[in-house]
Amino acid sequence: MLTDMEISSRAPLKDIAQLGVEFGLLPEEMQLFGNTKAKVELQVQQRLAAQPKGKLIIVTAVTPTPHGEGKTVTTIGLTQSLKALGNKVCACIRQPSMGPVFGVKGGAAGGGYAQVVPMQELNLHLTGDIHAVSSAHNLGAAAIASRLYHEMRLGKAEFERQSGLSYLDIDPKGIRWHRVVDHNDRCLREIEVGLGENNGPAYTSKFDITAASELMAILALSRNLMDMRVRIGKLVLALNRQGEAVSADELGVAGAMTAIMADAVKPTLMQTLNGAPCLIHAGPFANIAHGNSSVIADDIALKLADFVVTEGGFGSDMGFEKFCNIKARQSGLIPSAAVLVTTLKALKANSGLASDADINAPDQARLEAGFANLNWHIKNVAQYGLPVVVAINRFATDTDAELNWLMEAVRGTAAFGCELSEAFSQGEDGAMALAQTVIRACEQPSEFKLLYPDNMGLEAKLSTLAELGYGAAGISLSAVAKLQLQELSALGYAHLPVCMAKTPLSISHDPQLKGVPQGFIVPVRELVLNAGAGFITALVGNVMTMPGLGLTPGYLKIDIDVDGEIIGLG
C-alpha cells in the first residue's frame, strides 16, 4: 500500500472554488488560497440564517493507546461513504498543531484512503490561523507587562498625566496571562521574565502550547466576529492590588488582538480524497484544551449539508465530554448520534494485561478483559442521551474470530449498532455499512442532556464530572485549588462549566490505571479562569499545558526531496 503522503500527492483534486460552489457557497463567499484551500467568509451565515440544519454526528473513541485507534480516519472515511451514498455531507475537523506533527503523534489529516488533501498543507501552517492566535495572545502578554512597567515607573499621578489612561494598579503577582508557542518545548514550562535593567519588574511566568490557549478556545466557541470581539474583551489578564480582575478591554488591547484574528475567525475549506467538503477550524488537544472544531464551522456546514461529521479529541471522557458540557451548552448545536471508534489492539492494550510487544497476536483473554473499557465508553456516551454506533477499525493483522467475538459482544451493550470499518485501506467502500447504520441512528428521537446545570456550585461540578464523567469516588483539592475556588466564586465565575485537563491515556487522572479504574480520587491541583471562552480549566494530576518532545521526535523523519516535496509526514 502507498504511504499517506504518496496517496495524497497522487490524488486528483477538484478546484477548491468549484468544490465550494457545489457545496453551496457563492464565489464571493470564498477567499482563495491557490486551488486547494479557501477561507469561508462569515457573510454566508447571514445568507443561510433561515436554512434548516442537517444532522450532526460526533466521532469519539475508547481510551487512546500508542497504536492509534483511527478516529480521524473514521471521521473522514464516514464522510466519504456518506457522500458516496448520495448524501450532501461535510466534515468539520481541527487544524493540526505543529507540536504533535513534529513530536510523537504526527499529522492529523486522517490516513490511507481516508484523508483530507493535500495533507502536507493541512499539517503545516494551513492558512495561518494558529500563528494568528499565537500573535494575538502574545500581544496581550506584552501589553500587560508594558502597562505594569510604566505604571510602576511613573506612579499613579504621573502615569495618568502623561498617558491619559486610568491607573490599573496591576499586581505583579496577579498576572494571569502568559505566552504561547506552537511547538512542544518543555524548557518554557516555567520562566522568569523582566530580568535585567529597565526590563522589569521581574516575575515568574510560563509558555503554553498555542492550542491550549484561551484565545484558541474563544476561536472555537465564538459564533461570529463580533462575538469573538466581546469574548476577547472579557479576558482576565491580571488582578490589581485590590484583588479585582483586569480585563483586556480595560487594558485597551482587546481590539488589536481581535484585529490580528480577523481572518482566523473564518473556517478553511478543503476536501477529502473523494471530493467531499471539509471545514478546518480551531485547534487540537482535548486533554489540556477544549479540543473540538469550531461552532462557526459546524453552523455553516449544518446549513449546507444533510450530515456533518465532526470529532472530539481523544476518548469519550475527553473531547466528547467537552463537546457536550461546553460546546453544546454554549452553542445549542446538538448531535444526532455519536460514533465510538475502537480496535482490537486498543482493547488488548487497555486490558492492562501483559506487554504490548505481541499486541498483534490473537489473545482472547486480553480482548475480553479490554472489552470493559469499550463498554464503559458506550455507557458514557449513552448517558448524554445519544445513540452510539461502535466502529471497529480493522487492521491487516486482525483475525476474523476476534472481530466476530467483539461484534457479538457489542450487541449485548447499550450501543445502537456496530460495524467494521476498513476506510483506511478501502476509502469510501470500506465504511459503507458504518454510514448506513449511522444514518439510521440519526433518525432516532433526540434525548440529549448535559451532565450538570449552570447553577450548580463549582466544587459540585468538579465532583459530578469526576464521579459521573470518569467513575471516580470523588475529588481532592490542593491548597492552591481551594484558594482559587474561593476566589473564582467571589469574582462571580462559579456558574461557568468545567474543562478538565488530565491525561488522555486513562479514564482516570493516572495514565497507569488501565481498563475501567474504580475507587480513585481525582486530584485537582489548580483552577484557571477562562472568562472569555466561558469555562474554568481544572488541572488534574501531572498534566502539562506545554508538552515536551520525546526521545525520537517526529521531526527526525521530515525533510524535503530533490524536487522540493515534503517527505516524512503522516
C-alpha positions as CSV (number, residue, x, y, z in Angstrom):
1,M,0.0,0.0,0.0
2,L,1.2,3.5,-0.8
3,T,2.2,5.8,2.1
4,D,-0.2,8.6,3.2
5,M,2.0,11.1,1.6
6,E,2.1,9.2,-1.7
7,I,-1.7,8.8,-1.7
8,S,-2.2,12.5,-1.0
9,S,0.3,13.7,-3.6
10,R,-1.3,11.5,-6.4
11,A,-4.9,12.3,-5.6
12,P,-6.8,14.2,-8.4
13,L,-8.2,17.3,-6.7
14,K,-11.2,19.4,-7.6
15,D,-10.5,23.1,-7.9
16,I,-11.5,24.5,-4.5
17,A,-13.6,27.2,-5.9
18,Q,-15.6,24.7,-7.9
19,L,-16.0,22.4,-4.8
20,G,-17.2,25.4,-2.8
21,V,-19.9,26.3,-5.3
22,E,-21.0,22.7,-5.4
23,F,-21.2,22.7,-1.6
24,G,-23.5,25.8,-1.8
25,L,-21.1,28.7,-1.3
26,L,-21.2,31.8,-3.6
27,P,-17.9,32.7,-5.3
28,E,-17.8,36.0,-3.3
29,E,-18.1,33.9,0.0
30,M,-14.6,32.3,-0.6
31,Q,-11.2,33.8,-0.1
32,L,-9.0,31.6,-2.2
33,F,-5.5,30.3,-1.2
34,G,-4.5,28.8,-4.5
35,N,-6.5,25.9,-5.9
36,T,-6.6,23.7,-2.8
37,K,-8.0,25.7,0.1
38,A,-10.1,28.7,0.7
39,K,-11.3,30.8,3.7
40,V,-15.1,30.9,4.0
41,E,-16.3,34.5,4.5
42,L,-18.7,34.8,7.5
43,Q,-21.3,36.8,5.5
44,V,-22.5,33.3,4.5
45,Q,-24.0,33.0,8.0
46,Q,-26.4,35.8,7.3
47,R,-27.5,34.4,3.9
48,L,-28.1,31.0,5.4
49,A,-29.7,32.1,8.7
50,A,-33.2,30.8,7.8
51,Q,-31.9,27.5,6.4
52,P,-32.9,24.3,8.3
53,K,-30.0,22.4,9.8
54,G,-28.7,18.9,8.9
55,K,-27.7,16.1,11.3
56,L,-24.6,16.5,13.4
57,I,-22.5,13.4,14.1
58,I,-19.7,13.4,16.6
59,V,-16.9,10.8,16.4
60,T,-15.2,9.8,19.6
61,A,-13.1,6.8,20.8
62,V,-12.1,4.4,23.6
63,T,-9.2,5.3,25.8
64,P,-6.3,6.1,23.3
65,T,-3.3,3.9,23.0
66,P,0.1,4.3,21.3
67,H,-1.2,2.0,18.5
68,G,-3.7,4.6,17.1
69,E,-7.4,4.0,17.0
70,G,-8.1,5.9,13.8
71,K,-10.6,8.5,14.9
72,T,-9.8,11.0,12.2
73,V,-9.6,8.1,9.6
74,T,-13.1,7.2,10.7
75,T,-14.3,10.8,10.6
76,I,-13.1,11.2,7.0
77,G,-14.0,7.7,5.9
78,L,-17.5,8.1,7.2
79,T,-17.8,11.4,5.4
80,Q,-16.6,9.9,2.2
81,S,-19.1,7.0,2.5
82,L,-22.0,9.3,3.2
83,K,-21.1,11.2,0.1
84,A,-20.9,8.0,-2.0
85,L,-24.4,7.1,-0.8
86,G,-25.7,10.3,-2.4
87,N,-25.9,12.5,0.7
88,K,-24.7,16.1,0.9
89,V,-22.1,15.9,3.7
90,C,-19.3,17.9,5.2
91,A,-16.6,17.0,7.7
92,C,-15.6,19.6,10.4
93,I,-12.2,18.9,11.9
94,R,-9.5,20.8,13.8
95,Q,-6.3,22.3,12.4
96,P,-3.2,20.2,13.4
97,S,-0.8,21.8,15.8
98,M,2.9,21.6,14.8
99,G,3.6,20.4,18.3
100,P,2.3,16.8,17.7
101,V,3.2,17.0,14.0
102,F,6.9,17.3,14.9
103,G,6.5,15.4,18.2
104,V,5.1,12.0,18.8
105,K,1.6,11.9,17.2
106,G,2.3,13.0,13.6
107,G,-0.2,14.7,11.3
108,A,-3.9,14.9,11.7
109,A,-5.3,14.6,8.2
110,G,-6.6,11.1,8.5
111,G,-4.7,8.4,6.7
112,G,-4.6,5.8,3.9
113,Y,-7.5,6.2,1.6
114,A,-9.5,8.3,4.2
115,Q,-7.7,11.7,4.1
116,V,-8.1,15.4,3.8
117,V,-5.9,16.5,1.0
118,P,-3.3,17.9,0.3
119,M,-2.3,16.5,3.7
120,Q,1.0,18.4,3.8
121,E,-0.8,21.7,3.5
122,L,-3.2,20.8,6.3
123,N,-0.5,19.7,8.7
124,L,1.9,22.6,8.1
125,H,0.6,26.2,8.6
126,L,-2.6,25.8,6.5
127,T,-3.9,29.4,6.2
128,G,-2.1,30.7,9.3
129,D,-4.8,30.5,12.0
130,I,-2.6,29.1,14.7
131,H,0.1,31.7,14.0
132,A,-2.6,34.5,14.3
133,V,-3.8,33.1,17.6
134,S,-0.2,33.0,18.9
135,S,0.5,36.6,17.8
136,A,-2.7,37.9,19.3
137,H,-2.1,36.0,22.5
138,N,1.4,37.3,22.9
139,L,0.4,40.9,22.2
140,G,-1.9,40.6,25.2
141,A,1.1,39.3,27.3
142,A,3.3,42.2,26.0
143,A,0.6,44.7,26.7
144,I,0.1,43.7,30.4
145,A,3.8,43.6,31.0
146,S,4.3,47.0,29.4
147,R,1.4,48.6,31.4
148,L,2.8,47.2,34.6
149,Y,6.3,48.6,33.8
150,H,5.1,52.1,33.0
151,E,2.7,52.3,36.0
152,M,5.4,51.2,38.4
153,R,8.0,53.5,36.8
154,L,5.8,56.7,36.9
155,G,3.4,56.2,39.7
156,K,-0.4,56.9,39.6
157,A,-0.5,60.7,39.1
158,E,2.3,61.0,36.6
159,F,1.2,57.9,34.6
160,E,-2.3,59.3,34.2
161,R,-1.0,62.7,33.3
162,Q,1.4,61.5,30.6
163,S,-0.7,58.7,29.2
164,G,-4.3,60.0,29.6
165,L,-5.1,56.4,30.7
166,S,-6.6,55.2,34.0
167,Y,-4.2,53.7,36.5
168,L,-4.9,50.0,36.8
169,D,-2.7,49.3,39.8
170,I,-1.7,45.9,38.5
171,D,-0.3,43.4,41.0
172,P,2.9,41.8,39.6
173,K,2.0,38.6,41.4
174,G,-1.5,38.7,39.9
175,I,-0.6,38.5,36.2
176,R,-2.6,35.6,34.7
177,W,-1.8,36.0,31.0
178,H,1.2,34.0,29.8
179,R,2.8,33.5,26.4
180,V,2.2,30.7,23.8
181,V,4.1,29.0,21.0
182,D,3.0,26.3,18.6
183,H,5.8,23.8,19.4
184,N,6.5,21.2,22.2
185,D,9.1,22.9,24.3
186,R,9.4,21.7,27.9
187,C,12.0,24.3,28.9
188,L,9.4,27.0,28.6
189,R,7.0,25.5,31.2
190,E,8.3,27.9,33.8
191,I,10.3,31.1,33.0
192,E,11.4,34.4,34.6
193,V,10.6,37.5,32.6
194,G,11.6,41.1,33.2
195,L,15.2,40.3,34.0
196,G,17.9,43.0,33.5
197,E,18.0,46.7,33.9
198,N,14.9,48.6,32.7
199,N,13.1,45.4,31.7
200,G,11.2,44.7,34.8
201,P,9.6,44.2,37.1
202,A,10.7,40.6,37.1
203,Y,8.1,37.9,37.7
204,T,7.6,34.2,37.2
205,S,5.7,33.2,34.0
206,K,5.4,30.4,31.5
207,F,4.6,29.3,28.0
208,D,1.6,27.1,27.0
209,I,1.2,25.5,23.6
210,T,-1.0,27.7,21.4
211,A,-3.7,25.1,21.0
212,A,-4.2,25.1,24.8
213,S,-4.6,28.9,24.9
214,E,-7.8,30.7,25.9
215,L,-7.8,32.5,22.5
216,M,-7.9,29.2,20.7
217,A,-10.9,28.2,22.8
218,I,-12.5,31.6,22.0
219,L,-11.9,31.0,18.3
220,A,-13.6,27.6,18.7
221,L,-16.6,28.8,20.6
222,S,-17.4,32.2,19.0
223,R,-20.5,32.5,16.9
224,N,-19.1,35.3,14.7
225,L,-16.5,38.1,14.6
226,M,-18.3,40.4,17.0
227,D,-18.9,37.6,19.4
228,M,-15.2,36.9,19.3
229,R,-14.5,40.6,20.0
230,V,-16.8,40.6,23.0
231,R,-15.2,37.4,24.4
232,I,-11.6,38.8,23.9
233,G,-12.7,41.9,25.8
234,K,-13.7,39.8,28.8
235,L,-10.3,38.1,29.1
236,V,-8.9,38.4,32.6
237,L,-5.2,39.3,32.1
238,A,-4.3,40.1,35.7
239,L,-5.6,41.1,39.1
240,N,-5.0,44.5,40.6
241,R,-3.7,45.0,44.2
242,Q,-7.3,45.0,45.4
243,G,-7.9,41.5,44.0
244,E,-10.1,42.7,41.2
245,A,-10.0,41.4,37.6
246,V,-8.2,43.5,35.0
247,S,-9.7,42.7,31.6
248,A,-8.4,43.0,28.0
249,D,-10.9,45.8,27.4
250,E,-9.7,47.7,30.5
251,L,-6.2,47.4,29.2
252,G,-7.3,48.6,25.8
253,V,-5.7,45.7,23.9
254,A,-8.8,43.7,23.0
255,G,-9.5,45.5,19.7
256,A,-6.0,44.9,18.4
257,M,-6.0,41.3,19.5
258,T,-9.2,40.8,17.6
259,A,-7.8,42.5,14.5
260,I,-5.0,40.1,14.4
261,M,-7.5,37.2,14.4
262,A,-10.0,38.8,11.9
263,D,-9.1,36.3,9.2
264,A,-8.5,33.4,11.6
265,V,-12.2,33.5,12.6
266,K,-13.1,32.2,9.1
267,P,-13.0,28.4,8.6
268,T,-10.8,26.9,5.9
269,L,-12.4,24.8,3.2
270,M,-10.5,21.7,1.9
271,Q,-11.6,18.4,0.5
272,T,-11.4,14.6,1.2
273,L,-9.9,12.1,-1.3
274,N,-13.3,11.6,-3.0
275,G,-14.2,15.4,-3.1
276,A,-16.3,15.8,-0.1
277,P,-16.0,19.3,1.5
278,C,-14.2,19.6,4.8
279,L,-14.1,22.7,7.0
280,I,-11.0,23.0,9.2
281,H,-11.1,25.4,12.2
282,A,-9.7,25.8,15.7
283,G,-7.1,23.6,17.4
284,P,-6.4,20.2,18.9
285,F,-5.5,18.9,22.4
286,A,-8.7,17.8,24.2
287,N,-6.6,16.7,27.1
288,I,-5.4,20.2,28.0
289,A,-7.8,22.3,26.0
290,H,-11.4,22.5,24.6
291,G,-10.4,20.0,21.9
292,N,-13.2,20.5,19.4
293,S,-13.8,22.1,16.0
294,S,-15.4,25.5,15.8
295,V,-19.0,26.4,16.4
296,I,-18.8,28.6,13.2
297,A,-17.6,25.7,11.0
298,D,-20.3,23.4,12.4
299,D,-23.0,26.1,11.9
300,I,-22.1,26.8,8.3
301,A,-21.8,23.1,7.5
302,L,-25.1,22.2,9.1
303,K,-26.9,24.8,6.9
304,L,-25.4,23.5,3.7
305,A,-25.3,19.7,4.3
306,D,-27.6,16.9,5.2
307,F,-24.9,15.3,7.5
308,V,-22.0,17.0,9.3
309,V,-19.3,14.7,10.8
310,T,-17.1,16.2,13.4
311,E,-14.8,14.7,16.1
312,G,-13.8,15.4,19.7
313,G,-10.2,14.8,20.7
314,F,-9.1,11.6,22.4
315,G,-11.6,9.4,24.2
316,S,-15.3,10.0,25.2
317,D,-14.1,11.1,28.7
318,M,-12.2,13.9,26.9
319,G,-13.2,15.7,23.7
320,F,-16.7,14.2,23.6
321,E,-17.4,15.2,27.2
322,K,-16.2,18.8,26.5
323,F,-18.3,18.9,23.3
324,C,-21.4,18.1,25.4
325,N,-20.8,20.1,28.5
326,I,-19.0,23.1,27.0
327,K,-19.6,23.4,23.2
328,A,-23.2,22.2,23.1
329,R,-24.0,24.1,26.2
330,Q,-22.8,27.4,24.7
331,S,-23.8,26.9,21.1
332,G,-27.0,24.9,21.2
333,L,-25.6,22.6,18.5
334,I,-26.9,19.2,19.5
335,P,-25.6,16.0,17.9
336,S,-28.0,13.4,16.5
337,A,-25.6,10.5,17.0
338,A,-22.2,9.5,18.2
339,V,-19.6,7.1,16.6
340,L,-17.3,5.4,19.0
341,V,-14.1,4.1,17.5
342,T,-12.2,1.1,18.7
343,T,-9.7,-1.6,17.5
344,L,-8.7,-5.0,18.7
345,K,-5.3,-3.6,19.6
346,A,-6.8,-0.8,21.7
347,L,-8.9,-3.2,23.7
348,K,-5.9,-5.5,24.3
349,A,-3.7,-2.6,25.3
350,N,-6.5,-1.2,27.7
351,S,-6.8,-4.6,29.4
352,G,-3.6,-3.9,31.4
353,L,-2.5,-7.5,30.9
354,A,1.0,-8.3,29.6
355,S,3.1,-6.0,27.4
356,D,2.2,-4.6,24.0
357,A,5.1,-6.4,22.3
358,D,2.8,-9.0,20.9
359,I,-0.2,-6.8,20.5
360,N,-1.0,-8.1,17.0
361,A,-1.1,-11.7,18.2
362,P,-4.6,-13.3,18.9
363,D,-5.3,-13.2,22.6
364,Q,-8.9,-13.8,23.6
365,A,-8.2,-13.3,27.3
366,R,-6.7,-9.8,26.8
367,L,-9.5,-8.9,24.3
368,E,-12.2,-9.9,26.8
369,A,-10.5,-8.0,29.6
370,G,-10.1,-4.9,27.5
371,F,-13.7,-5.0,26.4
372,A,-14.7,-3.5,29.7
373,N,-13.1,-0.2,28.5
374,L,-15.2,-0.2,25.4
375,N,-18.4,-1.0,27.4
376,W,-17.6,1.9,29.8
377,H,-17.2,4.4,26.9
378,I,-20.5,3.1,25.3
379,K,-22.3,3.8,28.6
380,N,-20.6,7.1,29.0
381,V,-21.9,8.3,25.6
382,A,-25.3,6.9,26.2
383,Q,-25.7,8.8,29.5
384,Y,-25.8,12.0,27.4
385,G,-28.9,10.6,25.6
386,L,-27.2,9.9,22.2
387,P,-27.4,6.7,20.1
388,V,-23.9,5.4,19.8
389,V,-22.6,3.4,16.9
390,V,-19.4,1.4,17.5
391,A,-16.9,1.5,14.6
392,I,-14.2,-1.2,14.7
393,N,-11.3,-0.1,12.6
394,R,-9.9,-3.2,11.0
395,F,-6.1,-3.8,10.9
396,A,-4.5,-6.3,8.5
397,T,-3.3,-8.3,11.4
398,D,-6.8,-8.7,12.9
399,T,-8.4,-12.2,12.9
400,D,-12.0,-12.9,11.9
401,A,-12.6,-14.9,15.0
402,E,-11.7,-12.0,17.4
403,L,-13.6,-9.4,15.2
404,N,-16.7,-11.6,15.2
405,W,-16.5,-12.1,19.0
406,L,-16.2,-8.3,19.5
407,M,-19.1,-7.5,17.3
408,E,-21.3,-10.1,19.1
409,A,-20.2,-8.7,22.5
410,V,-21.1,-5.1,21.4
411,R,-24.6,-6.4,20.6
412,G,-25.1,-7.0,24.3
413,T,-24.4,-3.4,25.3
414,A,-26.2,-0.1,25.1
415,A,-24.8,0.6,21.6
416,F,-27.3,1.3,18.8
417,G,-25.2,-0.7,16.4
418,C,-21.7,-1.9,15.5
419,E,-19.9,-2.1,12.2
420,L,-16.4,-2.9,10.9
421,S,-14.6,0.0,9.1
422,E,-11.9,-0.5,6.5
423,A,-11.8,3.1,5.3
424,F,-8.0,3.3,5.8
425,S,-7.4,0.6,3.1
426,Q,-10.6,0.9,1.0
427,G,-11.7,4.5,1.3
428,E,-15.4,5.2,0.8
429,D,-16.1,1.5,0.1
430,G,-14.7,0.4,3.4
431,A,-17.2,2.4,5.6
432,M,-20.5,1.9,3.7
433,A,-22.1,-0.3,6.3
434,L,-21.0,2.1,9.0
435,A,-22.5,5.1,7.1
436,Q,-25.8,3.2,6.7
437,T,-26.0,2.4,10.4
438,V,-25.1,5.9,11.4
439,I,-27.9,7.3,9.2
440,R,-30.4,5.0,11.0
441,A,-29.0,6.2,14.3
442,C,-29.6,9.8,13.3
443,E,-33.3,9.0,12.8
444,Q,-33.7,8.3,16.5
445,P,-35.5,10.9,18.6
446,S,-33.1,13.2,20.4
447,E,-32.8,12.8,24.2
448,F,-29.6,14.9,24.6
449,K,-28.8,16.1,28.1
450,L,-25.9,17.7,30.0
451,L,-24.1,16.3,32.9
452,Y,-24.7,19.2,35.3
453,P,-26.6,22.5,35.3
454,D,-25.1,26.0,35.2
455,N,-26.4,26.9,38.7
456,M,-24.5,24.0,40.4
457,G,-21.6,25.1,42.6
458,L,-18.1,24.9,41.2
459,E,-16.9,22.3,43.6
460,A,-20.1,20.2,43.0
461,K,-19.5,20.5,39.2
462,L,-15.9,19.1,39.7
463,S,-17.3,16.3,41.8
464,T,-20.1,15.5,39.4
465,L,-17.7,15.4,36.4
466,A,-15.2,13.2,38.3
467,E,-17.9,10.8,39.6
468,L,-20.3,10.6,36.6
469,G,-17.8,11.5,33.9
470,Y,-15.0,9.3,35.0
471,G,-16.4,6.9,37.6
472,A,-14.2,8.3,40.4
473,A,-15.0,8.1,44.1
474,G,-14.6,11.9,44.4
475,I,-12.1,14.7,44.1
476,S,-9.4,16.2,46.3
477,L,-8.5,19.9,46.0
478,S,-4.9,21.1,46.6
479,A,-4.4,24.1,49.0
480,V,-3.9,26.3,45.9
481,A,-7.0,25.0,44.2
482,K,-9.1,25.6,47.3
483,L,-8.0,29.3,47.4
484,Q,-8.6,29.6,43.7
485,L,-12.1,28.1,44.1
486,Q,-13.0,30.7,46.7
487,E,-11.5,33.5,44.5
488,L,-13.4,32.4,41.4
489,S,-16.7,32.2,43.4
490,A,-16.1,35.6,44.9
491,L,-15.4,37.1,41.4
492,G,-18.7,35.7,40.2
493,Y,-17.5,32.9,37.9
494,A,-18.8,29.8,39.7
495,H,-21.6,29.5,37.1
496,L,-19.2,28.5,34.3
497,P,-18.7,24.9,33.2
498,V,-15.5,23.0,33.8
499,C,-12.8,22.0,31.3
500,M,-10.8,19.2,32.8
501,A,-7.1,19.0,31.8
502,K,-6.0,15.4,32.5
503,T,-4.2,12.5,30.9
504,P,-5.9,11.0,27.9
505,L,-4.3,7.6,28.5
506,S,-6.7,6.6,31.2
507,I,-10.3,7.3,32.2
508,S,-8.8,8.4,35.5
509,H,-6.1,11.0,36.1
510,D,-3.4,8.3,36.3
511,P,-2.1,7.0,32.9
512,Q,-1.0,3.7,34.6
513,L,-4.7,2.9,35.5
514,K,-5.9,0.9,32.6
515,G,-9.3,-0.6,31.7
516,V,-12.1,0.8,33.9
517,P,-10.5,2.2,37.1
518,Q,-12.7,2.4,40.2
519,G,-12.4,3.9,43.6
520,F,-9.9,6.5,42.6
521,I,-9.8,10.2,43.8
522,V,-9.2,12.9,41.1
523,P,-6.6,15.3,42.4
524,V,-7.3,18.9,41.3
525,R,-4.1,20.9,41.7
526,E,-5.1,24.2,40.0
527,L,-8.1,26.1,38.7
528,V,-7.6,28.5,35.8
529,L,-10.2,31.1,34.7
530,N,-11.1,31.4,31.0
531,A,-13.6,34.2,31.3
532,G,-13.7,35.0,27.5
533,A,-14.0,31.4,26.5
534,G,-16.6,30.8,29.2
535,F,-15.2,28.0,31.3
536,I,-12.8,27.1,34.1
537,T,-9.9,24.8,33.5
538,A,-9.1,22.3,36.2
539,L,-5.6,21.0,36.0
540,V,-5.6,17.4,37.2
541,G,-2.7,15.2,38.3
542,N,0.6,15.8,36.4
543,V,-0.8,17.1,33.2
544,M,1.2,19.9,31.5
545,T,-0.2,22.6,29.2
546,M,3.2,22.7,27.4
547,P,4.1,19.2,26.0
548,G,7.7,18.1,25.6
549,L,9.5,16.3,22.8
550,G,10.3,12.6,23.2
551,L,13.5,10.8,22.7
552,T,12.9,10.2,19.0
553,P,10.5,13.0,17.9
554,G,8.7,13.1,14.6
555,Y,10.8,15.9,13.1
556,L,13.6,13.4,12.6
557,K,11.6,11.8,9.7
558,I,10.6,15.1,8.0
559,D,12.6,16.6,5.1
560,I,12.3,17.6,1.5
561,D,13.4,15.7,-1.6
562,V,15.4,16.9,-4.6
563,D,12.2,18.2,-6.1
564,G,11.3,20.3,-3.1
565,E,8.5,18.0,-2.0
566,I,7.9,17.4,1.7
567,I,8.6,13.8,2.8
568,G,8.1,12.0,6.2
569,L,4.7,13.4,7.1
570,G,2.0,11.0,8.1
